[in-house]
């Protein structure tokens, strides 16, 4: 049984309900079965961003290249809400050119999306502060290409698993108000999920379905990135409580999905574990993934 990101929650329902039929499990970007995920979603992203800022402050080369990065970034969000920057985009399918207004809310969403794929967030924000939006323009152009990603399935999973909540239940950092609001209104924020469910009108899973009735002994490996914006390390504890025979690996220098960002290491680990799930795979290759901040 294998799953990635939201798919790890589906995989765990199979492990939860049919443990005798699962030989082993592989969870890439593994999320626990926990109703608080959506409530923690934006706060986890903010904490990830704060970690980048703190590490940059404590890394001499990074701090010299990008001083006062947190304050300047938050100021940029506020400034763009007052005076958006117009970006020139091109539809890669039709070739049609058009202008896109980048305000603070949109910038928050796009920086957040970059945290899924890159750990060079200080460098990216440094570019933005210098008026260089080329990375985000490439991202926006690419987003216009039809990818046939199963968005509806992912939204269904998160909406039914999240339990009942209101926006007042979320512990937002007021200093990050614009960032909070920008991400909350994006395609993975709590506010967005509430709007989706008004249309989908999905029934929530019963609370007892979003937990294990007792720990399972199925051998499982979980591979996450240390810099994953939505799967903080505190979730590892929840995983270990529910899965007795669980091996959890956190890759340094890796954001969301260790398989996508550390494939040469992860794939052999997958194969070893599938061949013999009675023991932990050789993880020595993880030493090759160390976070080094780009400054130029």
N, C-alpha and C positions, 0 to 999 in steps of 0.2 A: 504494500500500500504506500503510495507516494503522493505528495501534494506540495504545492508551492503557494505561499502567501495566503490569500483567502481559501485556497484549496486545501491548506493544512487543517482548516477547521472541518471541512467535509471529511477529510481522511480520518480525523479523530472521532467523528461520529461513527464511522465504520469500526474503528478500534474499540470505541466505547461499547457498541452494541453487539459486535461479533468478534470478540477477542480470540476465540478458538479457531476462527477462519483466517486470521491474519498471521503470516509467518514473521513479518517484520515491517517496520514503517520508516519512511524517509520523509522528513518534514523540512523543506527549504523555505527560509523566511517563516519560521514556525510560530503561529499565533496560538495561545492557549484558548480553551473553551472558557470564556469569561465574559459576563455581561457588561463589564466596565470598559471594554475596549473602546467603544465609541466615545464614552465620557472622557477617557484618557487620551483620545486621539490627538486633538490639538495641543493639550499640555505636553504630550510626549514630543511632538514636533518642536515646540518652543524649547523644551529642555535640550533637545538635540542641538538646536541652533545655539543655545547658550553655551553648551559644551565646546562647540567650535570656537566661539568668541573667547572663552576662557583659555582654551589650549593655545589659540593664536597669541593671546596676551602673554602667555608663559613660554612661548617659543620665540627667542630673540629675532630670528630672521623674519618670521611672520609678523611679529609686533612692529618691527621697524618698517616693513613694507606696508602694513595696514594698521596704523595706529587708531585707537578709539573706534574700532570697527563697529561695535554694537551700537553706540550712540549715533554714529554717522548713518548706519543703515536704517535705524528707526526714524531718523530725521528725513532720510530720503523717501521713505514710505509716506510720511506726512506731506512732504513737498510735492510728491507726484499726485497726491489726492487733490492738491490745490491747482497744480499745473501739470497735467499729464504730458508725457513725451509721445510724439507720434512716430511710430515705427513703420517702415516700408516692408511689407510682406508680399510673398508671391505664392499663389496656390501651385504646388508642384505638379498637380494633375492637369489643371486647365491652363496654367501659365499666366493666369490673371493676376495683376498687381493690385494691391489695395493698402490702405493705411489702417493702422491699429493703434488705438489710444491706450498707452500703458500708464495706468494710474497706480496708486499705492496698493490697492486691494489686489489688482492683477499681478503686480510685482511679487507680492507676498505668495500668491498661489504658484507663480512660476519658479520662484526660489525654492519653495517647498518641493515642487516636482523634481527639481534638480537634486535634492537630497536623496532621492530614490536611486540615482544613478551615479553620483559623484561624491567624493569626500573632499573635493577642493572648493568648499563653499567660501572660505575667506577670500580665495583668489577670484571667484566669481563675483562676490560682492564688491571687491576692490575694483573690478572692471566696471561694474555698474556705477559706482561712485565717480569713476572717471568718465562717465558718459558712454561707455562701450557696452552696447546691448547685443553684440553679435551672437553670443552664446544663446541668449533667449530668442533672438530672431530665428536662429537655426532650429531651436526647439519648437517654436510656434509654426514654422513652415512644415516641419516634419509631422506635427500633430494633425495637419490637414490631409495627410495621406490616409486613406481608409486602411485600417489594420484588422478589422473584423474581430477585435478583442471582445470577449464575452462580458461586456459591461453590465448587461442586465442580470446575468447570473451572479456576478460579484456583488452588485447592489442588493440582490435578493438575499444572499448569504448574510451580509452585514446587517441588513434591516431586520431580518427575522431573529438573528442571534443577539441583537443588542439590548433586548428587553425594553421596557417602557422608561422614558426619561424626558426631561425638559431641558432647555438650554440653561436654565437657572441652576441645574445640577452640576454644571461644568465649572471647574476651578480655573478660570482664566487669569493669567497674569495681566493686570491692568496696564503695565508699562508697554506690553506688546499688543495693545488694543487693535490697531490697524492690521497687524499681522494676524491676530486671532480671527478677526472678522473676515479677512481675505481668504484664509484657509477654510474657515467654517462654511463659507458660501461656495467653495470649490467642490469638485466632484467627489471628494472623500470626507467632507466635513460633516459634523453633527447636524447643522442646520440644513444642509443639502439632503441628508438622509431623511429628515423629517418631511421635507417637501416631496421627496421621492415616494415616501409611503402614503402620502395623500393621494397620489396617482395610482400606485400599485395596490394599495389597500391590503397589505399582507398581514396575516396573523402572526403575532410574536410566538416564538417557541416558549413552552412552559419553562419556568426557571429551572426545574429539575432536569430538563433536557440539555441545559447549557452547563453541565457539570458531570463529572464522573461519579456514579453511585459509590464506587470504591476504586482504589488504584488498580491499574492494569499492568500485567507483567509482560506484555508484548515488547520485544526488543525494538527500540526506536532510536534513530539519530536525528538530532535537530541541528541545523546549520544556519546560523544567523551572523549578520555583520555587527560589529561593535557600534558602527555609526548608523545603524538602521533608525530612520526617523520615527517609525511607528511601532517598533518592537523593542522597547527598552529592556535592559538586562534584568529588571525586576520580574519580568515575565518568566525568566528561566526557573525561578523558584516555584511558580505555579505549575509549570510543566513537570518538574521533578516530583511534586506532590501527587500528581495524577498518574504519572507513568513511572513505575518502580524500576524498570529496566531501560532507562533513558540516558543517552549520552548527548550532551549539549556542547556545541563548539561555537565560539564567537571569534570571527575572523577580524583581525585588525586591518585597518585600511579598506574596509568593505562596508558599503551601505546596505540597501535592501537586496536580498537574494544573493547568498553566497555562491549558488550555482552559476548565476549570470556573471558575477564579478570575480570569482576565483575558480573558474571551471577546471583548470588544469590540476588543481588540488582536490576539488570536491568530487569530480567524476571517479577517480581511483578509489576515494573513500566510499562512494556509493557502491561500487562494484565489490570491494572487499566485504562490505557489510552484507550485501545481498548473498554473497557466496558463503559467508559464515557470520550470521547475526548473533552468535553466542559470545562474541567478544568485540571490543571496541576496535574500529579500524585504525590503521596507522595515520596519525594526524601530524607527523613531523613536517609535512610540506606547508603547514600553516605559518611556519617561521618566515616564509618568503613574502608574507603580506604585512608590511609595516606602514603605518601612516607617516607620510612625509609631506609637509605642506609646500605647495608650489607658491613661489613668490614672484616669478616673472615668466 
